[in-house]
Structures are given as structure tokens and as C-alpha cells.
Amino acid sequence: MGRAKQHIVVGDESMGQAAIAIGHECCEIVVVAGPADAMQAQQCVADLPEHTGMGPLAGIEAVLASGLASRWLIIPCDMPGLDACALQQLLDVEDPVACLGNPQAAEDRLQLPLAIDATLLRSVREFLKSDRRSIGAWLESVDARIVMQAEAFQAQNVNAPEDLPGGS
């Protein structure tokens, strides 16, 4: 997209600001998985040195290892259709990891968002150490619980300008 997704403006705020705002609706502690300058005026948790640059799963590892909370809601900044209601349903589940179902295939999990216990740090770390990076493959390996089917608009991922609301 030519620049970091968290800085892309949709409506009157950046996608990163929107994800942080929805996080505050559901959680007491909100951090950004990324380098110290990923989002200004927000606590950031950088990838651990051994897995720097290994993608979103490395960011999840870093957040779990931070010790700031025992359960986390992982919210991607590039899914502007997510709402607090769906995210709260993930948090309300007591399973160690919970995710939304893919609206196009009921048996498939969306990789993000997800609720995850910090107790799964070892599992995430071992997965990364085996040089695997896919959140989806990791979710399958731990048999993550699908809490509810996401609506199509909630599952829309922004990967190109034409994916943006009103994009061309």
C-alpha cells in the first residue's frame, strides 16, 4: 500500500487509531505490537530479538511475553469492519484461544482478531522457532475455538487501496 497500514486514514482517523479505540472499548490495557514508533502516544511492544521481522505471529509472541496481562485481545488494524460486540464475544470465551469463523467457510478460522491467554506463549514461541509464521496454521495446531461466524464486512481485510471503503 506504500506505507504502514496503521497510518492509512479511513474517514476521520487512521486505521491504527480506530483499532486502538475499539480496543479501549473492550480492554483495560491496550498496546501496539510493533516498534516504539509504530503509533505515537501509544505503548508499543516490539518483536523479541530472536523473531524480529517474522510477521504478526512474532508480534503476538512479544505481547504475550510482555507480562502486562494474562489474556489478550489481538486486533488487526487492517479490518475496519470489526466492532466491539464481536470482539467482546471473543473475550467472553474461557478457552485459551478463540477466534471468529470465516463468513465464506464455516469450518475455517479467521486468523485475526483473536483472544489468547498468555499461557500459550510457549506454543507460539515453539511454532516460530520451527520457522513457521502463519497465524492460521498455528490456530489449527492448537485447535482454536471458533466463537461465531464473522459477517462479511467484519472480515474484510485492507490489503490495497481498492479494499478501502470507497476505494477504487
Residue, then its C-alpha position, 0 to 999 in steps of 0.5 A: m500500500g506504500r506505507a504502514k497500514q496503521h497510518i492509512v486514514v479511513g474517514d476521520e482517523s487512521m486505521g491504527q487509531a480506530a483499532i486502538a479505540i475499539g480496543h479501549e472499548c473492550c480492554e483495560i490495557v491496550v498496546v501496539a505490537g510493533p516498534a516504539d514508533a509504530m503509533q505515537a502516544q501509544q505503548c508499543v511492544a516490539d518483536l523479541p530479538e530472536h523473531t524480529g521481522m517474522g510477521p504478526l505471529a512474532g508480534i503476538e509472541a512479544v505481547l504475550a511475553s510482555g507480562l502486562a496481562s494474562r489474556w489478550l485481545i489481538i486486533p488487526c488494524d487492517m479490518p475496519g469492519l470489526d466492532a466491539c460486540a464481536l470482539q467482546q464475544l471473543l473475550d467472553v470465551e474461557d478457552p485459551v484461544a478463540c477466534l471468529g469463523n470465516p463468513q465464506a467457510a464455516e469450518d475455517r478460522l479467521q486468523l485475526p482478531l483473536a483472544i489468547d491467554a498468555t499461557l500459550l506463549r510457549s506454543v507460539r514461541e515453539f511454532l516460530k522457532s520451527d520457522r513457521r509464521s502463519i497465524g492460521a496454521w498455528l490456530e489449527s495446531v492448537d485447535a482454536r475455538i471458533v466463537m461465531q461466524a464473522e459477517a462479511f464486512q467484519a472480515q474484510n481485510v485492507n490489503a490495497p487501496e481498492d479494499l478501502p471503503g470507497g476505494s477504487 
